[in-house]
Amino acid sequence: MNLALFLSLAQAPAPAQNPLTGMTIPLICMGVIFYFLIIRPQSKRQNELKALVSALKTGDKVVTTGGIHGIIANVKEGTTLLLKVADNVKIEINKDAIAHVVKDPAPAA
């Protein structure tokens, strides 16, 4: 009896399901996780870098993306600036090549 019931249930057609319903929720969850772990931090970093580049002024100590340390000698109107890297040595670089501004350490008390 039990075998006959099992076989009849095994051959019963499965209820109709939309195949997208089972995949939609995991895809939405992955999209939200992707946004908060990758897209949002990157856009925040880009905005901070834009603000840093727009606030550059003569006399700032900076480090370029290539690792060159120097002092800004002149900020030009366009997209470039003059960077003093040694005595009588100035190079012209793009403002976008600035990685960060070096803050002078506070004097120890």
N, C-alpha and C positions, 0 to 999 in steps of 0.2 A: 504494500500500500504506500509506504513512504517513498519507495523508489519510483512508483508511477507518478506521485505528486511532484517529486523532484524533477523528473523528466518533463512533465507538462509545464512546470514553471521555468525550466531552463530554455524551453523552446518558445516561451511567450515573447512577443516583440517588446523591445524596450520603449519606454515612453519617449515621445518626440521631444528633442531638445535643440535649441538653437546653438550651433557650435561656437558662435562668437560670445555667448553669454559666459561660458566658462573661462574664456581668455581675456575678457575685457577688464575685469577687476585687477588681475595681476599686472596687466600692461599699464593701467592707470597708476598703480602703486609704484611700479618701476619708474615711470615718468616723473612722479613726484620726488622719489628718492634721487633720481638723476639730477633734477633741478636743484635740490637743496645741497647736494654734495659737490656738484661740478659747475653748473651754470651760474648760480647766484654768487658764490665766492669769487669766481673769475671776473664777473662783471663789476663786483665791488672793488677788486684789485685794480681793474682798468680805470675806474672812476678816480680812485686815490692817486694813481699815476698821472692822470690828466691834470688833477689839481696840483700835484707836485711840480709838473713841468710848467704849468702856467704861472706858478709862484716863484720861479727861478729868478735870481737877481745877482748882480755883480758882487763878487766876494764870497759867494757860497762855496763850501767845499763839497765836492760831489764825487761819486764813483760811477763810471760808465758801465754798460752791460759787458764790455770787453775787459773790465777790471782796471781801467786806468783811473788813478786818483789825481785830482787836480782842483784848481780854484777857477771859478768863472771870471774871466777877464772882461768880457763884453757880451751882452745879450743882444742879438740882432732882431730886427723886426720880423723876419721870415721864420724859417724853421731851424735856423742854425745859431750857434753861439761859439765864442772863442774860449778855449779852456787852456789855462796856464798849467803846464805839467812840470816845468823846471824853470830855472832862471833863463830868460830870453828864449824860451821854447813855448810857443802857443800853437794849438791845433784847432781847426774848425771842425765841429761835430754837429750832428743833428740833435735837436732837443729830445727827440724820442730815444736817443741812446743813453740817456741818464737813467741809471738804475735806482739810485737813492741819494739823498742829501745827507752828508755826515754831520752829525751834531757834535759840537765841542763838548767834551766831558766837563761836568761841573767840578769846580775846584774842591779838593778834599778839605774838609773842615778839621 
